[in-house]
Amino acid sequence: KPGDRARLRSLIFDGTNGDAKCFRFWFHMYGDSIGTLNVYVFDGAYKRIWSLSGNRGDNWYEGQV
C-alpha cells in the first residue's frame, strides 16, 4: 500500500576484512502504483545507500549493498 514502511535493525558488526559489509535482500516491485524502495544505513544520521523505483515486473529480485 502507499506509504508502507519496514525497518530492519541489527547490532553493529565487523566485516570479515575490516570495512567490508554486505546486506542481501529480496524484493518484489510489481504494479503501476509501485513507488520507491530505499535502503539506508544509520550511524548517527540516516544515509541512503541504495534506491530503486517503479514497476520491475512480477518477479523476485535479489538486491545487495
C-alpha atoms as an extended CHARMM CRD file, in Angstrom:
* protein
*
        65  EXT
         1         1  LYS       CA              0.0000000000        0.0000000000        0.0000000000  PROA      1               0.0000000000
         2         2  PRO       CA              1.1210000000        3.5710000000       -0.4510000000  PROA      2               0.0000000000
         3         3  GLY       CA              3.1910000000        4.7330000000        2.4880000000  PROA      3               0.0000000000
         4         4  ASP       CA              4.1150000000        1.2520000000        3.7380000000  PROA      4               0.0000000000
         5         5  ARG       CA              7.4360000000        1.1280000000        5.5700000000  PROA      5               0.0000000000
         6         6  ALA       CA              9.5550000000       -1.5520000000        7.1620000000  PROA      6               0.0000000000
         7         7  ARG       CA             12.6710000000       -1.3410000000        9.2940000000  PROA      7               0.0000000000
         8         8  LEU       CA             15.3210000000       -3.9300000000        9.9300000000  PROA      8               0.0000000000
         9         9  ARG       CA             17.6870000000       -3.2360000000       12.7850000000  PROA      9               0.0000000000
        10        10  SER       CA             20.7460000000       -5.1700000000       13.8570000000  PROA      10              0.0000000000
        11        11  LEU       CA             23.6890000000       -4.8930000000       16.1440000000  PROA      11              0.0000000000
        12        12  ILE       CA             26.8530000000       -3.3290000000       14.8070000000  PROA      12              0.0000000000
        13        13  PHE       CA             29.2280000000       -5.9510000000       13.4350000000  PROA      13              0.0000000000
        14        14  ASP       CA             32.6690000000       -6.0200000000       11.8730000000  PROA      14              0.0000000000
        15        15  GLY       CA             33.1000000000       -7.2290000000        8.3140000000  PROA      15              0.0000000000
        16        16  THR       CA             35.3760000000      -10.1450000000        7.5280000000  PROA      16              0.0000000000
        17        17  ASN       CA             38.0700000000       -7.8540000000        6.1370000000  PROA      17              0.0000000000
        18        18  GLY       CA             37.7060000000       -4.6480000000        8.1230000000  PROA      18              0.0000000000
        19        19  ASP       CA             35.3430000000       -2.2470000000        6.3820000000  PROA      19              0.0000000000
        20        20  ALA       CA             33.6220000000       -4.7490000000        4.0540000000  PROA      20              0.0000000000
        21        21  LYS       CA             29.9730000000       -5.2790000000        4.8870000000  PROA      21              0.0000000000
        22        22  CYS       CA             27.2280000000       -6.8990000000        2.8620000000  PROA      22              0.0000000000
        23        23  PHE       CA             23.4540000000       -6.8520000000        3.1610000000  PROA      23              0.0000000000
        24        24  ARG       CA             21.4310000000       -9.0670000000        0.8060000000  PROA      24              0.0000000000
        25        25  PHE       CA             17.6870000000       -8.8510000000        0.4360000000  PROA      25              0.0000000000
        26        26  TRP       CA             14.9070000000       -9.9290000000       -1.9240000000  PROA      26              0.0000000000
        27        27  PHE       CA             12.3200000000       -7.5540000000       -3.3290000000  PROA      27              0.0000000000
        28        28  HSD       CA              9.1670000000       -7.7160000000       -5.4570000000  PROA      28              0.0000000000
        29        29  MET       CA              8.0770000000       -4.4530000000       -7.0720000000  PROA      29              0.0000000000
        30        30  TYR       CA              5.1220000000       -5.1500000000       -9.3250000000  PROA      30              0.0000000000
        31        31  GLY       CA              2.2840000000       -2.8990000000      -10.4450000000  PROA      31              0.0000000000
        32        32  ASP       CA              1.5140000000        0.5330000000      -11.8090000000  PROA      32              0.0000000000
        33        33  SER       CA              1.4190000000        2.1770000000       -8.3850000000  PROA      33              0.0000000000
        34        34  ILE       CA              4.8110000000        0.9360000000       -7.1490000000  PROA      34              0.0000000000
        35        35  GLY       CA              6.8060000000        3.6990000000       -5.5520000000  PROA      35              0.0000000000
        36        36  THR       CA             10.4170000000        3.6120000000       -4.4180000000  PROA      36              0.0000000000
        37        37  LEU       CA             12.3570000000        1.1210000000       -2.3280000000  PROA      37              0.0000000000
        38        38  ASN       CA             15.1940000000        2.7120000000       -0.3610000000  PROA      38              0.0000000000
        39        39  VAL       CA             17.8910000000        1.1600000000        1.8190000000  PROA      39              0.0000000000
        40        40  TYR       CA             19.5190000000        3.3310000000        4.4670000000  PROA      40              0.0000000000
        41        41  VAL       CA             22.2880000000        2.9100000000        6.9950000000  PROA      41              0.0000000000
        42        42  PHE       CA             22.2220000000        4.7780000000       10.2870000000  PROA      42              0.0000000000
        43        43  ASP       CA             25.3490000000        5.9510000000       12.0430000000  PROA      43              0.0000000000
        44        44  GLY       CA             24.1100000000        8.9890000000       13.9190000000  PROA      44              0.0000000000
        45        45  ALA       CA             22.1620000000       10.0500000000       10.8230000000  PROA      45              0.0000000000
        46        46  TYR       CA             20.3860000000        8.1980000000        8.0280000000  PROA      46              0.0000000000
        47        47  LYS       CA             22.2690000000        7.8120000000        4.7380000000  PROA      47              0.0000000000
        48        48  ARG       CA             20.5880000000        6.3190000000        1.6740000000  PROA      48              0.0000000000
        49        49  ILE       CA             22.8570000000        3.7170000000        0.0910000000  PROA      49              0.0000000000
        50        50  TRP       CA             20.5020000000        2.0930000000       -2.4360000000  PROA      50              0.0000000000
        51        51  SER       CA             17.2980000000        3.0760000000       -4.2320000000  PROA      51              0.0000000000
        52        52  LEU       CA             15.0440000000        1.6380000000       -6.9320000000  PROA      52              0.0000000000
        53        53  SER       CA             11.7610000000        2.9750000000       -8.3170000000  PROA      53              0.0000000000
        54        54  GLY       CA              8.9070000000        1.7280000000      -10.4500000000  PROA      54              0.0000000000
        55        55  ASN       CA              7.4600000000       -1.4940000000      -11.7600000000  PROA      55              0.0000000000
        56        56  ARG       CA             10.0150000000       -4.3000000000      -12.1200000000  PROA      56              0.0000000000
        57        57  GLY       CA              7.6030000000       -6.9900000000      -13.3100000000  PROA      57              0.0000000000
        58        58  ASP       CA              6.0400000000       -9.9070000000      -11.4630000000  PROA      58              0.0000000000
        59        59  ASN       CA              9.3650000000      -11.3700000000      -10.3200000000  PROA      59              0.0000000000
        60        60  TRP       CA             11.5000000000      -11.5170000000       -7.2030000000  PROA      60              0.0000000000
        61        61  TYR       CA             14.9660000000       -9.9580000000       -7.4190000000  PROA      61              0.0000000000
        62        62  GLU       CA             17.9820000000      -10.0560000000       -5.1460000000  PROA      62              0.0000000000
        63        63  GLY       CA             19.4920000000       -6.7910000000       -4.0140000000  PROA      63              0.0000000000
        64        64  GLN       CA             22.8650000000       -6.3840000000       -2.3660000000  PROA      64              0.0000000000
        65        65  VAL       CA             24.6660000000       -3.4480000000       -0.8030000000  PROA      65              0.0000000000
